[in-house]
Amino acid sequence: MQLLHHALIVFSWATTAFAAIYEKFSDLPANKYDFVVVGGGASGNVIANRLSENSSVSVLVLEAGVSNEGLSLNYTVPFFNVFLRSQNPQDWNYTTVPQTGLGGRVLQYPRGKLLGGCTSMNGMQYVRGSSDDYDRYARFTGDPGWSWEGIQPYIRKNEHWTQPTDHHNTTGQFNPAVHGFHGTNAVSLAGFPLPIEDRIMQTMQELNDTFPFNLDTNSGHQLGVGWTQSTIKDGVRSSSATSYLGPEFISRPNLHVLLHAQVTRLIPTGSQNGKPTFRSVEFASDAAAPRHQVTASKEVILSAGSLETPHILLLSGIGDTVDLAALNITPRVHLPSVGQNLSVHIAANAIYFVNSTDTFDDAIRNTTLRNELVAEWNQTHGGLLGGGFGDHVGFTRMPDNASIFETHPDPSAGPNTGHFQMGISNGNISPPPTGHFISSGGTLITPTSRGSIKLNTSNPFDQPLIDLACLTTDFDIFAIREGIKTAQKFLSAPAWQGYVLGALGALANATTDAELEAFARANSAPNGHIVATASMSPKGADFGVVDPDLRVKGVEGLRVVDASVLHRGVNQKCRNLRPDHVSKGVILLHDPDSSGIGDFGIFDDLDTALRDRQRLASGEVLDDRYHARLLAFVKDKEFITIGCVHYYFNNKRRLAQE
């Protein structure tokens, strides 16, 4: 086991530099750090926060975009995320190749190019997924740390449950026992009552077999309809930038963030253990700007997201060697899974006219009303603008005897897992000039279609070829039809009689399966939750991109910690998984074999040691001999708490308590 580095190493630059967000490379106080994190988005900012809690560790975050500060209210006011779906300077402005399953349409694919990444512009729903999802990851990787129970400490570490903006009584709207109240990222219930709430509750009673009430869809048992939880605090968006890079964290002198730093490639830096090392990073502010380099003495951590992470790997010569050579890129490591296996949720909304004017449609298309609502929000951070589009979310499954299962296996992770996610919105986020609406969206969250991201050219500033491959399998076509039918069924309950009128657009005439399929192909769109483009696989497997410890296969000094590692789709919003699995990633960064950072004595599995330590603290009695060894371990070694990371220094006798 590697010896632990001395605890009292002092970095000369750290004594004089102040932590900051830098605009120019020339302003950086150093070009060598312990860790270089690529991407200041949903994952990268969590990594930077957790690692920099140790003052002797230096961390640099490279963000391709701009600061999240000083932008329009669209990036702060929760409801205004509706205006961030079109191309703009703070977006990567990706477009797809023509989608064969969607009638040949070329789609825009919004991705935030600013500090906070997509967490600075997404819909803010907080959806963890089901216990089945995580348990399947644990079985697949052979690592129990990825199980539902294994991930719980990191979920709680991330989450800071917050009262809704209007401070209403939330009894019966969530289960406090399954949430964290002392974490970093704010989560809350809707803080503005919607006029359709009573009808939604009535529908759950009338159609209880299909839409039972679920006290908390984030409890691990996902099925049913419950109250929406969102990453909103006091009527303001809570992003990874506002939370994990908040004032109390960005003031750390060992944490630096460089903006306008688009990574162009990772540079080989030698070899270690018979494998190439990649500890230097090249970047530039734009295609015409000079290229700069920084180096990590310990590891480079790719947290650029499910599109940019594989893009960077390919540009660095890590991928399919035949494809790389065809673009005159020197192949470094043959990993043909890079950029493959792309999975994304796909949604088809059922939108209906309603017999009411009390919807949010006019807030989108009426500037005068919108200005009045902004004035209200400026005073209270409350009202309609202080929340999202709906306050309920549902998860449903197709029945076990659905005909599709006669020829196709069930792709869901288990019986507690939905095939569809259904949102109920009191309006239409893209309303026509007249009319008032209700939307019941059917999102397929267990797609079997698989796409890819490939290089178009060797120029890192050229867009890659993105093929989402939506609706290209028989299962997905069958399932999206059933998802639309489920959304229609919800709005057909007696509770909506006289309120819900006819369907908007082509859905009004779509009654047969063939017509519903045609509607789905013409109107469906991805929900922005791409995974699996740098997928995790068992250690030693000849497929996949990273091992369960998130190290890139066949490489030293490089890990991937973002949603691209998830080997298949999860029934949740990927932003919410990232802080959880990123915190686990930080544990892994401090394992016994990671650049001499940690030395865990008798415990080869720190994750197990930490869980068992928590079990001891709760009064549980373990096996006598193991109990004694664990007690001796924590008494004889000094624990330094780094977020959810603990490691010790030999020859010390102080126990640092959380």
Stockholm file with secondary structure:
# STOCKHOLM 1.0

chainA/1-658         MQLLHHALIVFSWATTAFAAIYEKFSDLPANKYDFVVVGGGASGNVIANRLSENSSVSVLVLEAGVSNEGLSLNYTVPFFNVFLRSQNPQDWNYTTVPQTGLGGRVLQYPRGKLLGGCTSMNGMQYVRGSSDDYDRYARFTGDPGWSWEGIQPYIRKNEHWTQPTDHHNTTGQFNPAVHGFHGTNAVSLAGFPLPIEDRIMQTMQELNDTFPFNLDTNSGHQLGVGWTQSTIKDGVRSSSATSYLGPEFISRPNLHVLLHAQVTRLIPTGSQNGKPTFRSVEFASDAAAPRHQVTASKEVILSAGSLETPHILLLSGIGDTVDLAALNITPRVHLPSVGQNLSVHIAANAIYFVNSTDTFDDAIRNTTLRNELVAEWNQTHGGLLGGGFGDHVGFTRMPDNASIFETHPDPSAGPNTGHFQMGISNGNISPPPTGHFISSGGTLITPTSRGSIKLNTSNPFDQPLIDLACLTTDFDIFAIREGIKTAQKFLSAPAWQGYVLGALGALANATTDAELEAFARANSAPNGHIVATASMSPKGADFGVVDPDLRVKGVEGLRVVDASVLHRGVNQKCRNLRPDHVSKGVILLHDPDSSGIGDFGIFDDLDTALRDRQRLASGEVLDDRYHARLLAFVKDKEFITIGCVHYYFNNKRRLAQE
#=GR chainA/1-658 SS CCCCCCTTCCCGGGGTCCCEEESSGGGCSCSEEEEEEECCSTTHHHHHHHHTTSTTSCEEEECSSBCSTTCCGGGTSGGGGGGGSSCCTTBCCEECCCBGGGTTBCCEECCBCBTTGGGGTSCCBCCCCCHHHHHHHHHHHTCGGGSHHHHHHHHHHHEEECCCTTCCCCTTTSCGGGSCBSSSEEEEECSSCCTTHHHHHHHHHHTTTTSCBCSCTTSSCCCEEEECEESEETTEECCHHHHHTSHHHHTCTTEEEESSCEEEEEEEEEEETTEEEEEEEEEESSTTSCCEEEEEEEEEEECSCTTHHHHHHHHTTEECHHHHHHTTCCCCEECTTTTCSBBCCEEEEEEEEESCSCSSHHHHHCHHHHHHHHHHHHHHSCSGGGSCSCSEEEEECCCTTCGGGGTSCCCSSSTTCCSEEEEEESSCSSCCSSCCEEEEEEEESSCCCCBEEECSSSCTTSCCEEECCTTCSHHHHHHHHHHHHHHHHHHTSGGGTTTEEEECGGGGGCCSHHHHHHHHHHHCEECSCCBCTTCBCCTTCSSSSBCTTCBBTTCBSEEECSGGGCSSCCSSCHHHHHHHHHHHHHHHHTSTTSTTCCCCTTCSCHHHHHHHHHHHHTTCCCCHHHHHHHHHHHHHSEEEEETTEEEEETTCCCCCCC
#=GC SS_cons         CCCCCCTTCCCGGGGTCCCEEESSGGGCSCSEEEEEEECCSTTHHHHHHHHTTSTTSCEEEECSSBCSTTCCGGGTSGGGGGGGSSCCTTBCCEECCCBGGGTTBCCEECCBCBTTGGGGTSCCBCCCCCHHHHHHHHHHHTCGGGSHHHHHHHHHHHEEECCCTTCCCCTTTSCGGGSCBSSSEEEEECSSCCTTHHHHHHHHHHTTTTSCBCSCTTSSCCCEEEECEESEETTEECCHHHHHTSHHHHTCTTEEEESSCEEEEEEEEEEETTEEEEEEEEEESSTTSCCEEEEEEEEEEECSCTTHHHHHHHHTTEECHHHHHHTTCCCCEECTTTTCSBBCCEEEEEEEEESCSCSSHHHHHCHHHHHHHHHHHHHHSCSGGGSCSCSEEEEECCCTTCGGGGTSCCCSSSTTCCSEEEEEESSCSSCCSSCCEEEEEEEESSCCCCBEEECSSSCTTSCCEEECCTTCSHHHHHHHHHHHHHHHHHHTSGGGTTTEEEECGGGGGCCSHHHHHHHHHHHCEECSCCBCTTCBCCTTCSSSSBCTTCBBTTCBSEEECSGGGCSSCCSSCHHHHHHHHHHHHHHHHTSTTSTTCCCCTTCSCHHHHHHHHHHHHTTCCCCHHHHHHHHHHHHHSEEEEETTEEEEETTCCCCCCC
//
